[in-house]
Amino acid sequence: MPDQTADVHDRVRFGAAYYYEYHSSHTGRDLERDLDLMAEAGFSVIRVGESTWSTWEPEDGRFELDWLQPVLDGAHARGIDVILGTPTYAVPPWLARTYPEIAGERRTGQRNHWGARQEMDLTHAAYKFYSERVIRAVVGRYAEHPAVIGFQVDNEPGLQLLHNENVFQAFVDHLRREYGDVKTLNREWGLVYWSHRLSTWADLWRPDGNAQPQYDLAWRRFQTQLVTDFIAWQAGIVREIAPAGTFVTTCIAYARPGVDDPELTAALDVTAGNPYYTMQDGLALPSAENVTQSWTTTGTWTIFHSADRMYSSKQAPFLVTETNAGAIGGPATNVPAFDGQWRQVAWAMIARGARMIEYWHWHTLHYGTETYWIGVLPHDEQPGRVYAQLAELGAEIKAAEPHLRGVVPDAEVALLWSNESKRGLMGQPSLARADGSGDPGSYEKIVHAFYRGAFEAGAPVRIVHDSQVAAREPGEVASELPVLLVPALYVASDEMLDWLRAYAEAGGHLVLGPRTGYADAEARARLEVKPGRLAEVAGVDYQEFANLSAPVGVRGSGLEVPEGATATAWADYLRVSGSAEVLAEYDHRALGAYPAVTTAVAGAGRVTMVGTVPDPALAVALMRWVAPGEGDAWRGLTGGSVTMTSATNSEGRRLRVLHNWSWEPAAVTLPAAVTDVLGEERLAGGATLELGAWDVRVLVED
């Protein structure tokens, strides 16, 4: 078998999840028809088997494994690769009935009810025994099949935080290893507060009513480690059985509370994720000003953000294991894509590092929870508009394949992501909801404002994790990524903050956002002036801060700020304490005494301090200042409904992907000679390129 672990990063595969077992009325002839339609649409991969443990093992110890053989044989005969899943996330009724104690608890002593999925305690010995048995049975049966190129273990792990007694006792043991004794824990967590000092480990209270932020952070961190260990355990079992050259992954839903993606993917060969998004006007540019994000994202910028998050997990290309086929989200969420939008999203993902685009799913279900999650084929199972649109895309990807090998997305700006800070701000949210309560999505809202600004300014972003940059020399990173955005780095060690200072002094432009440098690695408010360990190099500090109940106007003072730009949600009361220059000020009677944005020279570099959550207009103005793209005529094409993103392939040639996210046609003047990959047409520099409604063009510079 060829080495697929290398091949997975090279070519771009295209396909869908295929659950033949869900359609019990199908005959062999129907299977052949399905596979023929897939081949005609340019499918090169399907994902199978991860959702039906009760089909693989209908009763304890009685396995039925042969039903998948015709699917794999038929796929192989048509040159369609297969990713085989382990079914461990959907426990069969017989196992839940025989061992009710394997149910997970979302509150101590309150077992999950059965009837959905992922209800179990993934650490329970009985659950793991039966999980290993079914993994070995399924993978052992098909590991050597020539169609199988890789394995997906589990599915979207980390759905819930487990409160089972055995989990809590494991947490206590973890704390004993981490802190040594209760005296140390009392000191580090500040448990003198509200009389929480422990005299023995038995005094540690359950997490349900906990209000102490240090406990909360440790509890959330421990839960992500449980998920990481569980996925690594499954991957290890698969690797014992699977032949060399096949890869192992899991599909990630990034918003899940149990996910720490760099840790989770460390034991896997390739990152895979499931980005779902709002179609139709949710992809229009210009975007709506402020849209609340859900498990499906809304806004063109979120397509690119999702891709960059997946790339960031291993700083490597990734697989899209699920994304929108038809309307996604339930019986009251029917928003199918406009013609052209599937092409737009797929090419955006490919340009940002996707090595597979796989839709959920082939057949639309006729029953069950996801009856109205519309697949490639609708309920009548006849090829329709979705199939036709995807068949066109499949042909394009196949035609463009020689130009897509080894594609690495370009980046001009880095954005520091911190899962620790995300967890810390879930426990102690900084931003407020409309009703005044703390918003557990505070971290994402702050970070997204900066990412969106960079996107809409045309500056490509590389998301990097705090743990990833800390392992590198600051000067090396400054040379590679000369601008580093650091919003909401709330939980950070002294060493991490010192690294950021060294990055700036080595020549990087460090852009600090709200909440950065406020707390230490235990989520304790720092004793020093804020931003902690960075105030001196930033030339600015603050003691006070405020939530903003309404946007506040901002005017430029050294920064070109458009009329109507605002500060939102938050304001640090910045005080110039060194040589910092004021770039923007609040148009407000009280806040006007404090700058909104400052900048200062720091060694060979610069530190810019942003004391608020910028609205899109202010964020774009800021990003155009920190990353102007001087000398890059292609950057000038971004604006209105048009975006340009770029990547470099293994031949060193630059891909330029142009989108028009609108019903209105657009035209751009090409800065250089290119070849239209999808039309094999050569276009001279200075030529006008026409973009139709919801159009995308893939170009290679000559």
C-alpha positions as CSV (number, residue, x, y, z in Angstrom):
1,M,0.0,0.0,0.0
2,P,1.4,3.5,-0.9
3,D,2.3,5.8,2.0
4,Q,-0.8,7.9,2.6
5,T,0.6,9.8,5.5
6,A,2.8,11.7,3.0
7,D,0.1,11.7,0.3
8,V,-2.5,13.3,2.6
9,H,-0.6,16.5,2.6
10,D,0.1,16.6,-1.1
11,R,-3.1,16.1,-3.1
12,V,-6.6,17.5,-2.4
13,R,-9.3,14.9,-2.0
14,F,-13.0,15.6,-2.5
15,G,-16.1,13.6,-1.3
16,A,-18.6,13.1,1.4
17,A,-19.5,11.0,4.4
18,Y,-21.4,7.9,3.2
19,Y,-23.6,5.8,5.5
20,Y,-24.9,2.9,3.4
21,E,-26.0,1.3,6.6
22,Y,-28.5,4.1,7.3
23,H,-30.5,3.1,4.2
24,S,-31.6,-0.5,5.0
25,S,-33.9,-0.6,2.0
26,H,-31.0,-0.2,-0.4
27,T,-30.2,-3.0,-2.7
28,G,-26.8,-3.8,-4.2
29,R,-27.9,-2.0,-7.4
30,D,-28.6,1.2,-5.3
31,L,-25.1,1.0,-3.9
32,E,-23.7,0.8,-7.4
33,R,-25.7,3.8,-8.4
34,D,-24.5,5.8,-5.5
35,L,-20.9,5.0,-6.2
36,D,-21.3,5.7,-9.9
37,L,-22.8,9.1,-9.1
38,M,-19.9,9.8,-6.8
39,A,-17.4,8.9,-9.4
40,E,-19.2,11.1,-12.0
41,A,-19.1,14.0,-9.6
42,G,-15.3,13.7,-9.2
43,F,-15.4,12.2,-5.7
44,S,-12.1,10.8,-4.6
45,V,-12.8,9.9,-0.9
46,I,-15.7,8.8,1.4
47,R,-15.8,8.5,5.1
48,V,-17.6,5.5,6.6
49,G,-18.5,3.5,9.7
50,E,-18.0,5.9,12.6
51,S,-21.6,6.3,13.7
52,T,-23.1,2.8,14.1
53,W,-21.6,0.7,16.8
54,S,-24.9,-1.1,17.2
55,T,-24.7,-2.2,13.6
56,W,-21.1,-3.5,14.0
57,E,-22.0,-5.2,17.3
58,P,-25.8,-5.6,17.6
59,E,-25.4,-7.7,20.8
60,D,-22.6,-8.1,23.3
61,G,-19.9,-10.0,21.6
62,R,-21.8,-10.7,18.4
63,F,-20.1,-8.9,15.6
64,E,-21.5,-8.3,12.1
65,L,-18.6,-6.9,10.1
66,D,-19.2,-8.0,6.5
67,W,-21.8,-5.4,5.5
68,L,-19.2,-2.8,4.7
69,Q,-17.2,-5.0,2.3
70,P,-19.3,-4.2,-0.8
71,V,-19.0,-0.5,-0.1
72,L,-15.2,-0.6,0.1
73,D,-14.9,-2.9,-2.9
74,G,-17.1,-0.7,-5.0
75,A,-15.2,2.5,-3.9
76,H,-11.9,0.9,-4.7
77,A,-13.1,-0.2,-8.1
78,R,-13.9,3.4,-8.9
79,G,-10.7,4.9,-7.5
80,I,-12.4,6.3,-4.5
81,D,-10.4,6.3,-1.2
82,V,-12.0,5.5,2.1
83,I,-11.5,6.8,5.7
84,L,-12.8,4.3,8.2
85,G,-14.1,5.5,11.5
86,T,-14.2,3.9,14.9
87,P,-17.8,4.0,16.3
88,T,-17.0,4.8,20.0
89,Y,-18.9,8.0,20.3
90,A,-22.3,6.4,19.8
91,V,-22.9,3.7,22.5
92,P,-25.2,0.9,21.6
93,P,-28.4,0.4,23.8
94,W,-27.3,-3.1,25.0
95,L,-24.1,-1.6,26.5
96,A,-26.0,1.3,28.2
97,R,-28.5,-1.2,29.5
98,T,-25.9,-3.7,30.8
99,Y,-23.6,-1.0,32.3
100,P,-25.7,2.0,33.2
101,E,-22.8,3.3,35.4
102,I,-20.9,4.2,32.2
103,A,-23.2,7.2,31.7
104,G,-21.5,10.5,32.0
105,E,-22.5,13.1,34.6
106,R,-22.8,16.7,33.7
107,R,-23.5,17.4,37.4
108,T,-22.3,15.2,40.2
109,G,-24.6,12.3,40.8
110,Q,-26.9,13.1,37.9
111,R,-26.4,10.7,35.1
112,N,-27.0,11.6,31.5
113,H,-30.1,10.2,29.9
114,W,-29.6,8.0,26.9
115,G,-31.1,8.7,23.5
116,A,-28.6,11.1,21.9
117,R,-24.9,10.5,21.6
118,Q,-21.7,11.0,23.6
119,E,-23.6,10.4,26.8
120,M,-20.8,8.2,28.3
121,D,-18.0,8.7,30.7
122,L,-15.1,8.1,28.4
123,T,-12.8,7.2,31.3
124,H,-14.9,4.4,32.7
125,A,-13.2,1.0,32.6
126,A,-16.2,-0.9,31.3
127,Y,-16.8,1.6,28.5
128,K,-13.1,1.5,27.5
129,F,-13.0,-2.3,27.5
130,Y,-15.9,-2.5,25.0
131,S,-14.6,0.4,23.0
132,E,-11.2,-1.4,22.5
133,R,-13.0,-4.6,21.6
134,V,-15.1,-3.0,18.8
135,I,-12.1,-0.9,17.6
136,R,-10.0,-4.1,17.2
137,A,-12.9,-5.9,15.5
138,V,-13.7,-3.2,12.9
139,V,-10.2,-2.0,12.2
140,G,-8.9,-5.6,12.2
141,R,-11.5,-6.6,9.6
142,Y,-10.7,-3.8,7.1
143,A,-7.2,-2.5,7.9
144,E,-5.7,-4.2,4.9
145,H,-8.4,-3.3,2.4
146,P,-6.7,-1.4,-0.5
147,A,-9.4,1.3,-0.5
148,V,-8.7,2.3,3.1
149,I,-6.2,5.2,3.3
150,G,-6.7,6.3,6.9
151,F,-8.8,6.0,10.1
152,Q,-10.9,8.5,12.0
153,V,-11.0,7.6,15.7
154,D,-14.2,8.7,17.5
155,N,-16.1,11.8,16.4
156,E,-16.1,15.4,17.5
157,P,-14.8,14.6,21.0
158,G,-15.0,16.9,24.1
159,L,-18.7,17.6,24.1
160,Q,-19.1,17.8,27.9
161,L,-17.2,18.2,31.1
162,L,-17.6,15.0,33.1
163,H,-18.5,15.2,36.8
164,N,-18.5,11.4,37.6
165,E,-17.0,10.3,40.9
166,N,-14.1,8.5,39.3
167,V,-13.3,11.5,37.2
168,F,-13.3,13.7,40.3
169,Q,-11.1,11.4,42.2
170,A,-8.7,11.3,39.2
171,F,-8.7,15.1,39.3
172,V,-7.8,15.1,43.0
173,D,-4.9,12.7,42.2
174,H,-3.8,15.0,39.4
175,L,-3.7,18.0,41.8
176,R,-1.7,16.0,44.3
177,R,0.9,15.2,41.6
178,E,0.8,18.8,40.3
179,Y,1.0,20.7,43.7
180,G,2.4,18.1,46.1
181,D,0.4,19.0,49.2
182,V,-2.6,21.0,50.2
183,K,-0.4,23.8,51.7
184,T,0.9,24.6,48.2
185,L,-2.5,24.3,46.7
186,N,-4.0,26.7,49.3
187,R,-1.3,29.2,48.5
188,E,-1.4,28.9,44.7
189,W,-5.2,29.1,44.5
190,G,-5.7,31.7,47.2
191,L,-8.0,29.4,49.2
192,V,-7.8,31.6,52.3
193,Y,-10.6,33.5,50.5
194,W,-14.1,32.8,51.8
195,S,-12.6,30.2,54.1
196,H,-11.7,27.6,51.4
197,R,-8.4,26.5,52.9
198,L,-8.0,22.8,52.7
199,S,-6.6,20.8,55.6
200,T,-6.6,17.5,53.7
201,W,-7.2,16.5,50.1
202,A,-10.6,15.1,51.2
203,D,-11.7,18.7,51.8
204,L,-11.7,19.5,48.1
205,W,-15.3,20.3,47.1
206,R,-17.0,19.1,44.0
207,P,-17.0,21.4,41.0
208,D,-20.7,21.9,40.6
209,G,-21.0,24.9,43.0
210,N,-17.5,26.1,42.6
211,A,-17.0,29.9,42.3
212,Q,-13.2,30.0,42.6
213,P,-11.5,30.8,39.3
214,Q,-8.2,29.0,40.0
215,Y,-10.2,25.8,40.6
216,D,-12.3,26.4,37.5
217,L,-9.2,26.8,35.3
218,A,-7.6,23.6,36.7
219,W,-10.9,21.7,36.2
220,R,-11.3,22.8,32.6
221,R,-7.7,22.1,31.8
222,F,-8.0,18.6,33.4
223,Q,-11.0,17.8,31.3
224,T,-9.2,18.6,28.0
225,Q,-6.4,16.3,29.1
226,L,-8.9,13.5,29.6
227,V,-10.1,14.0,26.0
228,T,-6.5,14.2,24.7
229,D,-5.6,11.0,26.5
230,F,-8.7,9.2,25.2
231,I,-8.0,10.1,21.5
232,A,-4.4,9.1,21.9
233,W,-5.4,5.8,23.4
234,Q,-7.7,5.0,20.5
235,A,-5.0,6.1,18.0
236,G,-2.5,3.8,19.6
237,I,-4.9,0.8,19.3
238,V,-5.5,1.6,15.6
239,R,-1.7,1.9,14.9
240,E,-1.2,-1.6,16.4
241,I,-3.4,-3.0,13.7
242,A,-3.2,-0.7,10.7
243,P,-0.5,-1.1,8.1
244,A,2.3,1.4,7.7
245,G,1.4,4.2,5.4
246,T,-2.2,4.8,6.6
247,F,-3.0,7.8,8.7
248,V,-4.9,8.3,11.9
249,T,-7.0,11.4,12.7
250,T,-10.2,12.5,14.5
251,C,-12.6,15.2,13.4
252,I,-12.7,18.3,15.7
253,A,-15.6,20.6,16.5
254,Y,-13.4,23.4,17.8
255,A,-16.0,25.1,20.0
256,R,-16.3,22.0,22.3
257,P,-15.2,22.6,25.9
258,G,-13.1,19.5,26.1
259,V,-10.8,20.4,23.1
260,D,-7.2,21.6,23.4
261,D,-6.4,21.2,19.7
262,P,-2.5,21.3,19.7
263,E,-2.5,18.7,22.5
264,L,-5.3,16.7,21.0
265,T,-3.7,16.4,17.5
266,A,-0.2,15.7,18.8
267,A,-0.9,11.9,18.7
268,L,-2.5,12.1,15.3
269,D,-1.0,12.2,11.8
270,V,-3.1,15.0,10.4
271,T,-5.7,17.5,11.8
272,A,-9.3,17.2,10.6
273,G,-12.1,19.5,11.4
274,N,-15.8,20.1,10.8
275,P,-16.5,23.7,9.9
276,Y,-20.2,24.5,9.4
277,Y,-21.3,28.0,8.4
278,T,-24.3,30.1,7.5
279,M,-25.0,30.1,3.8
280,Q,-26.8,32.6,1.6
281,D,-26.4,36.2,2.9
282,G,-24.3,34.9,5.7
283,L,-21.4,35.0,3.2
284,A,-22.1,38.4,1.7
285,L,-19.5,41.1,1.7
286,P,-19.6,43.7,3.2
287,S,-20.7,41.6,6.2
288,A,-23.2,42.6,8.9
289,E,-21.5,44.7,11.6
290,N,-21.9,42.4,14.6
291,V,-23.2,38.8,14.4
292,T,-23.4,36.4,17.3
293,Q,-21.5,33.3,16.4
294,S,-23.0,29.9,17.2
295,W,-21.9,26.3,16.4
296,T,-22.4,27.5,12.8
297,T,-20.3,30.6,12.0
298,T,-21.6,33.6,10.2
299,G,-19.6,36.0,8.0
300,T,-17.2,35.5,5.2
301,W,-14.3,36.1,7.5
302,T,-15.3,33.1,9.6
303,I,-14.7,30.7,6.7
304,F,-11.1,31.8,6.6
305,H,-10.8,31.9,10.4
306,S,-12.1,28.3,10.6
307,A,-9.5,27.2,8.1
308,D,-6.7,29.1,9.8
309,R,-7.7,27.5,13.2
310,M,-7.5,24.0,11.7
311,Y,-4.1,24.8,10.1
312,S,-2.9,26.2,13.5
313,S,-3.4,22.9,15.4
314,K,-0.3,21.3,13.9
315,Q,0.9,24.2,11.8
316,A,0.3,22.0,8.8
317,P,-2.3,21.2,6.2
318,F,-5.6,19.8,7.4
319,L,-8.7,17.8,6.3
320,V,-12.2,19.1,6.2
321,T,-14.2,16.0,7.3
322,E,-17.6,17.6,7.5
323,T,-19.1,20.8,6.1
324,N,-22.4,22.0,4.6
325,A,-23.8,20.1,1.7
326,G,-27.4,21.3,1.7
327,A,-29.2,23.3,4.4
328,I,-27.7,22.5,7.8
329,G,-29.0,22.9,11.3
330,G,-32.5,21.3,11.8
331,P,-36.1,21.5,10.6
332,A,-36.4,25.2,11.3
333,T,-33.0,26.2,9.8
334,N,-33.4,25.9,6.0
335,V,-30.8,28.1,4.4
336,P,-29.4,26.3,1.4
337,A,-26.5,27.9,-0.4
338,F,-26.8,30.2,-3.4
339,D,-25.4,28.9,-6.6
340,G,-21.6,29.3,-6.6
341,Q,-21.2,29.4,-2.8
342,W,-20.0,25.8,-2.4
343,R,-17.2,26.6,-4.9
344,Q,-16.4,29.8,-3.0
345,V,-16.0,28.1,0.4
346,A,-14.1,25.1,-0.9
347,W,-11.5,27.2,-2.8
348,A,-11.2,29.5,0.3
349,M,-10.5,26.4,2.4
350,I,-8.0,24.9,-0.1
351,A,-6.1,28.2,-0.4
352,R,-5.8,28.2,3.4
353,G,-4.4,24.7,3.6
354,A,-7.2,22.1,3.2
355,R,-6.2,18.8,1.7
356,M,-9.7,17.4,1.7
357,I,-13.2,18.8,1.3
358,E,-15.7,16.3,2.5
359,Y,-19.4,17.1,2.8
360,W,-21.9,15.9,5.4
361,H,-23.3,13.8,3.9
362,W,-24.3,11.8,0.8
363,H,-27.9,10.7,1.5
364,T,-30.3,13.0,3.4
365,L,-31.8,10.9,6.2
366,H,-35.4,9.9,6.2
367,Y,-35.6,9.6,10.0
368,G,-33.7,10.6,13.1
369,T,-32.5,13.8,14.7
370,E,-30.7,15.0,11.6
371,T,-33.6,14.4,9.1
372,Y,-33.3,18.0,7.9
373,W,-29.5,18.2,7.7
374,I,-29.7,18.0,3.9
375,G,-27.0,16.0,2.1
376,V,-25.7,15.9,-1.4
377,L,-28.8,13.9,-2.5
378,P,-32.1,15.2,-1.1
379,H,-34.9,13.1,0.4
380,D,-36.1,11.8,-3.0
381,E,-32.5,10.6,-3.6
382,Q,-32.4,12.1,-7.1
383,P,-29.4,14.2,-8.1
384,G,-30.4,17.9,-8.0
385,R,-28.9,21.3,-7.6
386,V,-26.6,20.4,-4.8
387,Y,-25.2,17.5,-6.7
388,A,-24.8,19.5,-9.9
389,Q,-22.9,22.3,-8.1
390,L,-20.6,19.9,-6.3
391,A,-20.0,17.9,-9.5
392,E,-18.8,21.1,-11.1
393,L,-16.5,21.7,-8.1
394,G,-15.2,18.2,-8.3
395,A,-14.2,18.6,-11.9
396,E,-12.4,21.9,-11.0
397,I,-10.4,20.4,-8.2
398,K,-9.3,17.5,-10.4
399,A,-8.3,19.8,-13.2
400,A,-6.3,22.1,-10.8
401,E,-4.6,19.2,-9.0
402,P,-1.1,19.7,-10.6
403,H,-1.1,23.3,-9.2
404,L,-2.3,22.3,-5.7
405,R,0.5,20.1,-4.6
406,G,2.2,21.1,-1.4
407,V,0.2,24.3,-1.1
408,V,1.1,26.4,2.0
409,P,-1.1,29.4,2.8
410,D,0.7,32.8,2.8
411,A,0.7,34.9,6.0
412,E,1.7,38.5,6.7
413,V,0.2,38.7,10.3
414,A,0.3,36.2,13.1
415,L,-2.4,36.0,15.7
416,L,-1.6,34.4,19.1
417,W,-4.2,31.9,20.2
418,S,-4.4,30.7,23.8
419,N,-6.7,27.9,24.9
420,E,-5.6,28.6,28.5
421,S,-6.9,32.1,28.2
422,K,-10.1,30.9,26.5
423,R,-10.7,28.6,29.5
424,G,-9.8,31.4,32.0
425,L,-12.2,33.8,30.4
426,M,-14.9,31.2,30.4
427,G,-14.6,31.0,34.2
428,Q,-14.2,34.8,34.7
429,P,-15.7,36.5,31.6
430,S,-14.7,40.0,30.9
431,L,-17.3,41.0,28.4
432,A,-21.0,41.3,29.3
433,R,-24.1,40.0,27.6
434,A,-27.0,42.3,26.9
435,D,-28.6,41.4,30.3
436,G,-25.4,42.3,32.1
437,S,-24.3,38.7,32.9
438,G,-20.7,37.6,32.0
439,D,-20.3,36.2,28.5
440,P,-18.4,32.9,28.5
441,G,-17.5,33.6,24.8
442,S,-15.5,36.7,25.9
443,Y,-12.2,35.3,24.6
444,E,-13.5,34.5,21.1
445,K,-15.3,37.9,20.8
446,I,-12.1,39.8,21.6
447,V,-9.9,37.7,19.3
448,H,-12.4,37.6,16.5
449,A,-12.5,41.4,16.3
450,F,-8.7,41.5,15.6
451,Y,-8.9,38.5,13.1
452,R,-11.8,40.0,11.2
453,G,-10.0,43.4,11.0
454,A,-6.9,41.7,9.4
455,F,-9.1,39.7,7.0
456,E,-11.1,42.7,5.8
457,A,-7.8,44.7,5.5
458,G,-6.5,42.0,3.1
459,A,-3.7,40.9,5.5
460,P,-3.5,37.1,5.5
461,V,-3.3,35.6,9.1
462,R,-1.4,32.7,10.5
463,I,-2.9,31.6,13.8
464,V,-0.2,30.4,16.2
465,H,-0.7,28.9,19.7
466,D,1.1,30.3,22.7
467,S,2.6,26.9,23.3
468,Q,3.9,26.7,19.8
469,V,5.7,30.1,19.7
470,A,7.1,29.6,23.2
471,A,9.2,26.8,21.8
472,R,10.9,29.0,19.2
473,E,13.3,31.9,19.3
474,P,11.6,35.3,19.3
475,G,13.9,36.7,16.7
476,E,13.2,33.8,14.3
477,V,9.4,34.3,14.6
478,A,9.8,38.1,14.2
479,S,11.7,37.5,10.9
480,E,9.1,35.1,9.6
481,L,6.0,36.8,11.0
482,P,6.7,40.5,11.4
483,V,3.4,41.4,13.1
484,L,2.0,39.5,16.0
485,L,-1.5,40.2,17.3
486,V,-2.0,39.3,21.0
487,P,-5.6,40.1,22.1
488,A,-7.0,38.5,25.3
489,L,-3.9,36.7,26.4
490,Y,-5.4,36.7,29.9
491,V,-3.7,33.6,31.3
492,A,0.0,33.7,30.7
493,S,3.2,32.8,32.5
494,D,6.0,35.2,33.2
495,E,8.1,33.3,30.5
496,M,5.4,33.8,27.9
497,L,5.1,37.6,28.5
498,D,8.9,37.9,28.5
499,W,9.0,36.1,25.2
500,L,6.6,38.6,23.7
501,R,8.8,41.5,24.9
502,A,11.8,39.8,23.3
503,Y,9.8,39.4,20.1
504,A,9.2,43.1,19.9
505,E,12.8,44.0,20.8
506,A,14.1,41.6,18.1
507,G,12.2,43.6,15.4
508,G,8.6,42.4,15.5
509,H,5.6,44.6,15.8
510,L,3.7,43.4,18.8
511,V,0.0,44.4,19.0
512,L,-1.6,43.9,22.4
513,G,-5.3,43.8,22.9
514,P,-7.6,43.9,26.0
515,R,-7.0,41.5,28.9
516,T,-3.5,40.6,27.7
517,G,-1.0,40.3,30.5
518,Y,-3.6,40.7,33.3
519,A,-3.4,37.3,35.0
520,D,-0.7,34.8,35.6
521,A,-0.6,31.1,34.8
522,E,-3.1,30.4,37.6
523,A,-5.5,33.0,36.4
524,R,-4.6,35.3,39.4
525,A,-4.6,39.0,38.8
526,R,-0.9,40.1,38.5
527,L,0.6,42.4,41.2
528,E,2.5,44.5,38.8
529,V,1.2,47.3,36.6
530,K,-0.8,46.2,33.6
531,P,-0.2,44.9,31.0
532,G,1.9,42.7,33.1
533,R,5.7,42.6,32.3
534,L,4.9,44.6,29.1
535,A,3.9,48.0,30.4
536,E,7.5,49.4,30.3
537,V,8.2,48.3,26.7
538,A,4.7,49.4,25.6
539,G,5.2,52.9,27.1
540,V,1.7,52.8,28.6
541,D,-0.1,51.2,31.6
542,Y,-3.5,51.2,33.2
543,Q,-5.2,50.5,36.5
544,E,-8.9,50.9,35.7
545,F,-11.1,49.5,32.9
546,A,-14.8,49.5,32.1
547,N,-17.4,47.6,30.2
548,L,-19.1,49.6,27.5
549,S,-22.8,49.2,27.4
550,A,-22.9,51.0,24.0
551,P,-20.3,51.7,21.3
552,V,-18.1,54.8,21.8
553,G,-16.8,56.8,18.8
554,V,-13.1,56.9,18.1
555,R,-11.1,59.5,16.3
556,G,-7.7,59.2,14.8
557,S,-4.6,60.9,16.3
558,G,-1.8,59.6,14.1
559,L,-4.0,56.8,12.8
560,E,-6.3,57.3,9.9
561,V,-9.7,56.2,11.4
562,P,-12.9,56.4,9.3
563,E,-15.8,58.4,10.4
564,G,-18.2,56.2,12.4
565,A,-15.6,53.8,13.8
566,T,-16.2,52.8,17.4
567,A,-14.8,51.1,20.4
568,T,-17.1,48.3,21.7
569,A,-17.6,46.3,24.8
570,W,-14.5,47.3,26.8
571,A,-12.1,50.1,27.5
572,D,-8.8,50.1,29.4
573,Y,-8.0,53.4,31.0
574,L,-4.6,53.7,29.4
575,R,-2.0,56.1,30.7
576,V,1.0,57.1,28.7
577,S,3.9,56.4,31.0
578,G,6.8,56.4,28.6
579,S,7.5,57.4,25.0
580,A,4.3,56.0,23.6
581,E,2.5,57.9,20.8
582,V,-1.3,58.2,20.9
583,L,-2.9,56.8,17.7
584,A,-6.6,57.0,18.5
585,E,-8.8,58.7,21.1
586,Y,-12.3,58.2,22.4
587,D,-14.9,60.7,21.5
588,H,-16.4,60.6,25.0
589,R,-16.5,63.0,28.0
590,A,-14.9,60.6,30.5
591,L,-13.0,58.2,28.3
592,G,-11.6,61.1,26.2
593,A,-9.0,61.5,29.0
594,Y,-7.5,58.1,28.0
595,P,-6.1,57.0,24.6
596,A,-7.8,54.1,22.8
597,V,-4.7,53.1,20.8
598,T,-1.0,53.8,21.4
599,T,2.3,52.8,19.9
600,A,5.9,52.8,21.1
601,V,9.3,51.9,19.7
602,A,10.7,48.8,21.5
603,G,14.3,47.9,20.7
604,A,14.4,47.0,17.0
605,G,10.6,46.7,16.9
606,R,7.4,48.2,18.2
607,V,4.6,47.6,20.7
608,T,1.1,48.9,19.9
609,M,-1.5,48.8,22.6
610,V,-5.2,48.6,21.8
611,G,-7.4,49.3,24.9
612,T,-10.7,48.3,23.5
613,V,-12.5,45.7,21.3
614,P,-12.5,47.5,17.9
615,D,-15.5,47.5,15.7
616,P,-14.8,46.3,12.1
617,A,-14.1,49.8,10.8
618,L,-11.6,50.6,13.6
619,A,-10.0,47.1,13.3
620,V,-9.5,47.4,9.6
621,A,-7.9,50.9,10.0
622,L,-5.6,49.5,12.6
623,M,-4.6,46.5,10.5
624,R,-3.9,48.6,7.4
625,W,-1.6,50.6,9.6
626,V,0.3,47.6,11.2
627,A,0.4,45.6,7.9
628,P,0.0,47.9,5.0
629,G,1.3,45.4,2.4
630,E,3.5,48.0,0.8
631,G,4.6,47.0,-2.7
632,D,2.0,44.2,-3.0
633,A,-0.4,45.3,-5.7
634,W,-2.5,42.2,-5.1
635,R,-3.5,43.5,-1.7
636,G,-5.2,46.4,-3.4
637,L,-7.7,44.1,-5.0
638,T,-9.4,43.4,-1.6
639,G,-12.3,45.7,-1.0
640,G,-16.1,45.8,-1.2
641,S,-17.3,42.4,-2.2
642,V,-13.9,41.1,-3.5
643,T,-11.2,39.3,-1.5
644,M,-7.9,37.9,-2.6
645,T,-6.0,35.1,-0.7
646,S,-2.7,33.6,-1.7
647,A,-0.6,30.4,-1.2
648,T,2.6,29.0,-2.5
649,N,2.7,25.5,-4.0
650,S,5.6,22.9,-4.0
651,E,7.0,24.4,-7.2
652,G,7.3,27.8,-5.5
653,R,4.6,29.3,-7.7
654,R,2.1,31.7,-6.1
655,L,-1.7,30.9,-6.2
656,R,-4.1,33.8,-6.1
657,V,-7.7,33.0,-5.3
658,L,-10.1,35.8,-6.0
659,H,-13.7,35.8,-4.7
660,N,-16.7,38.0,-5.3
661,W,-19.0,37.5,-2.3
662,S,-22.0,39.3,-3.8
663,W,-24.8,39.2,-6.3
664,E,-23.3,42.1,-8.2
665,P,-20.6,41.3,-10.8
666,A,-17.2,42.8,-10.1
667,A,-14.0,43.5,-12.1
668,V,-10.4,43.7,-11.1
669,T,-7.2,44.7,-12.9
670,L,-4.6,42.0,-12.6
671,P,-1.2,43.2,-11.3
672,A,0.7,40.5,-13.0
673,A,0.5,37.8,-15.7
674,V,-1.4,34.7,-14.6
675,T,-2.9,31.5,-15.8
676,D,-6.5,30.8,-14.9
677,V,-6.2,27.3,-13.4
678,L,-9.9,26.5,-13.9
679,G,-10.0,27.7,-17.5
680,E,-6.4,27.1,-18.5
681,E,-6.4,30.6,-20.0
682,R,-3.4,32.9,-19.8
683,L,-4.1,36.5,-18.8
684,A,-1.7,39.3,-19.1
685,G,-0.8,41.7,-16.4
686,G,-3.0,44.8,-16.6
687,A,-5.9,42.7,-18.0
688,T,-9.4,43.0,-16.5
689,L,-10.7,40.0,-14.8
690,E,-14.5,39.7,-14.6
691,L,-16.0,38.1,-11.5
692,G,-19.7,37.1,-11.7
693,A,-22.2,36.8,-8.8
694,W,-20.8,34.5,-6.1
695,D,-17.8,33.7,-8.2
696,V,-14.3,32.5,-7.6
697,R,-11.2,32.3,-9.8
698,V,-8.1,30.4,-9.1
699,L,-5.0,31.9,-10.7
700,V,-1.3,30.9,-10.8
701,E,1.3,33.7,-11.3
702,D,3.5,33.2,-14.3
